[in-house]
Amino acid sequence: MVRELGIGLALVLLVAVTTIYNPRFLNAQSRKDLMLGATILVVLAVGQAIVVITRNVDLSVGSVLGLSAFATGKLFLAMSETPIVLAVLAGVGLGLLCGIVNGALIAVARVPALVVTLGTLYVFRGVDYSWAAGQQINAADMPSGFKRMGTATLLGIPVLALFAIAVLVFAGYYLRNYRSGREMYAIGSDPEAARLSGIPVGWRVFTAMAISGALAGLAGVLHAARFGTLDAAAGNGIELQVVAAVVVGGVAIFGGSGSVYGAALGALLLSTIGSALPVLRIDPFWQQAVVGALILAAIGLDRALTARIADRLRGRRARGA
């Protein structure tokens, strides 16, 4: 809770300073753009947070997003009357399949997640480039209803942002209220102890990777709806932003602590930084420097909090003795 509060305060401070400098920063259109800009990153960060909580990482999310986005475009090119719900399910299903591949290699073959997802990052992207073969899908080729979904609002909130909010609420509820969700924290804290206590570590890690893949597939569909114009490079490099958002949001890179709400706030903060710095007339170079500084600060804070908790536990044991 302390971590999420700190990120929230930093976000409020950034928005306040930018609004004072340029009052138009928070007009209706700017608010909509901020929410749309953060939507895809939030969806990916939620899935990544679940994986990182189990002391793993998924570096393939950008490639899965690109593959899902292009597949969505190809689906509409082949069958323009495809219902939007079916297109969303197809994108999520493709992402889920990629997540299952990752999960099987990690949980069954017991290959480290960093190695597996670094490999599948290139494999999935290669499949995308091979499939696209240089083709670009234009917004004019997409159904008007699907394109409207990318710009429509409900009570002033973009429809795409509502997808992100729904994902966040469901994921937060799952991790907090379901035994399997709480077991993911136990795995991240100490995988061997979790295994000895009867927790199916391999299956839980497999589930986390599958969820991350499915959400990356959903992010691909949202990307297609928002931008319309698609090629094989969609989502290229976004995986590093996703990991940064998760770490800045207070999810411990070594697993076992943090929340999807913090990861979502981290994604919103990074997205807002990207929008605010140009308004403040700060060189784009400093955006990367600020993000790097935030990552280092988040890791330092995590280590400091961990050390303080450990000291308190030792003190209680000493008093009990």
N, C-alpha and C positions, 0 to 999 in steps of 0.2 A: 504493500500500500504506500509506503514511504517513497519507493522508486517511482510509482505512477504519479504521485503527487508532485514530485520534483519535475518530471517531464511535463506535466500539465502546467505548472507554473512557468516553466521555460517557454512553452508554447504561447501562453497568454502574454508574457512579457514581449516576445518577438512580435506578435500581432499588434500589441499596443504601441510599441515603438514605431513599427512600420506605418500604422494608421496615423499616428501623430505627424510623421514625415509626409505622408500622402494620404489624406482622408478618403480618397477613392479606392484605397486598397480593400475596404470592406463594403463596397457597394454590392448590390444584388448580384450582378454578373460576376464580380470577383469572388464572392462567397461561393457561387456555383462552380466556378473554375477551380477553386481550392479544393472543394469536395470531390470533384471529378478527378483532379490531379492525384489525389490521395487514394482513391477507391481501389485501383488495381494493386497498389503497393500494400494496402491494408489487407486485402484478401490473401496475397502471397505471404505477408508477414504472419498472419494467423496460422497458416499451415506450417511455416518454418518454425514458429515458436513451439508448436507441439513436438516437432522433431528435435529441436534443440533441448527442450525440457528432458528428453530421454537420453541426453548426452550424445546426440548425433547431429548431422547437418545434411541439408539437401541442396547441393549446388546446381541441380539440373532444372530448377523451377523456371528459369528464363527460357530454356530450350523447350520445355513442355508447354509453356505459354505460347511461344511462337508456333509450335506444331499444332496446337489446338486452335489458335486464331486462324491459321491458314486452312486447316481442315474445315472450319466453320464457313469460311469464304467459298471453298470448293463445294461444300454441300449446297450452299445457296445457288452457286453457278449451275450445278447439276439439276437441282430441284428448287426452283425459285419459290414454289408454293409451300415449302417446308414450314410447319408451324415453329414459331420461335421457341416454344417450350421444348420441342424435339431437338432443335439445334443446340440449346443449352445443355440438355441431357447428353447429347452426342459429344460435346466438348468436354463435359465433366467425365464422361465415360472413357474418352481417350486419355485424359489426364490420369484417371484412376488406373488404367492399364499400365501407363508409364510408372506410376507409383508402385504398382505391384511388382514390376520388374526390379525396381530399386530395392523394395522391401525383401523380395525373395533372395537377391544376391547378398544382402546384408544379414538377414536373419537366418537363412538356411545355409548359405555358403560361408557365412561368418567372415565376410570381407569388410574392412572398415568403411563406414559410410562416406568419409571424405574421398576415399579412392573410388568407390563405386559411383558416386554421383558426379565426380569429376569426369569419369569415363563416359557415363550416360549423357552428361552435358554435351559432349562432342558427338556421341552417337545419335541422340535425338535431333540435334541441330543438323547433322549430316543428312539424316532422313528427310528433314524439312527442306533443305537445299536441293536434295535429289528430287523430291516430289515437285517442288516449285519449278525447277529447271529454268530459273530466270523469270518466271511469270510473275506479274503483279496484278492483284485483284483490285479494281477501282471501286470507289464508293458508289458509282453509278450502277455497278453490277449487283449491288446488295438490295434486298427488298426494302421498301420505304418504311415498313413497320419496324423492321429491325434497326434501321438507322434512327428512327424516332426514339427508340428505346435508349439510344446513346445520348440524347439531348433532353428527353422528357423529364419533368419534375412532378412530384406529388407533395403538396403542402410546402412547396419551396425547396424540397430536398430532391436532388437528382435521383432518378430511378436506379441508376447504377450504384449510387451510394447506398441505397436501401439494400441491395444485394450484400454489400460489405457489412452493413450493420447486422443483417440477419446472420451472416456467417460468424461474426464476432460474438453475438449473443449465444448462438447455439454452441459454439466451441467453448466459450467460457462456462456455460452451464454444464457441458459434458465433463470438462476437467474438474469442476468443483463438486459435482453431485453424483457422478458415476464412479463405481469402484475402479473400473478399468482406466478411467481418466486419472484418478488419484494414484494409481499404480505407476503411471508414467513418471510422476515426480519421484517415487521411490526408486525406480530404475535409474533415473538421472543422478540421484544422490549417491547410490552405491549399487551398481548392477549385480555384483556378486552376492551381496546381502539380500537383494531382491530375489535373486534366483534361489537362494537357500531358504527363503521364507515361503516359497511356493508360487511366486509370481511368474507367469509365462513370459519371460523377458523377450524371447524371440518373436512371439506373436504380437506383443505390445509394440515393439519396434516396427514390425511389419505393418501394423495398423497405422502407426504414426506416418510412415512413409507413404502409405496408400492415401491417407487423408491429405497430405501435402501435395501429392500428385493430382488428386481430384480438384483441389482448390486452385492449383496452377492451371488445370484445364478450364475451370470456371473463369479464371482471370483472362485466359485467352479469348473466350467468348466475349467478355466485357470489353477487352481491347478491340476486338473486331467491331463491336457495336459503337464504340466511342470514335474510332479513327476511320473506319470504313475502308481505307486504302491499306492493303495488306501485301506483304512479301515475306520471304524466308528469314529476314533479319529482325522480325518483330520480337521484342523482349530481349534482344541481345545485350548482355551485360547487366541486366536488372537483378540477377541473383546476388551480386555484391551489395546493392542497395537494400535488398531484402534482409540479408544477414546483418547489415549495419542497423536497420530499423529495429530488428529484434534485440540486438545487443544494447543499443541506445535506450530501448524501451524497458530495460531492466531484467531481461531474461538471461540468466547466467550462462555463459558460453560453455561452462563445464557441466551444465544440466542440473536438474533438481529444484530449481527455483525460478520465479518469474510468473508472468501471466500473459494471456493473449491480449488482455486490455492494455497492458504496458507496451506490448509489441505494436498494437494498433496506434497508440499515442506516439510511439517512436516513428512509425511510418508517416503519421500526420505531421509531426515536427519536421522531419527531413523534407517532406513535400513542401511544407510552408517555407522552409529555409530557401528552397529552390525558387520559390515565387517572390520571396521578400527581398533577397539580396539584390536582384536587378532593380527593384523599386528604390532601394536605398543607395543605388549607384555604386555598389561594391563589385569589384572585379570577380568574374565567375570562378577564377582560380581559388578564391577564398572560400567558395562553397565547399569544395572538396577538403580544404584545410579545416573548416569548421566541423564537417562531418567526422573527419579523422580525430579531431580533438574530442568530440563528443563520445566517440567509441572508446578512446583511451580513458576518458573520465568515467564512463559507465563501468568499464572493467575495473578501474581503480576503486570505485565506490563499492562494487560487488565484493572485491577482495577485502576491503575495510569492514564491510558489514559482516562478512563471513568470519573474519578474525574476532570481531566484537562478540558475535554470538558464541563462538567457541570459548572465548574467555569467560563469558557468563556461565556457560555450562560447566566449565572446570571449577569456577567459584562455587557453584551450587553443590557439586560433588564433594568439594573440600569441606564445605559447611556440614553436609550430610554425614561425612565420615567423622 
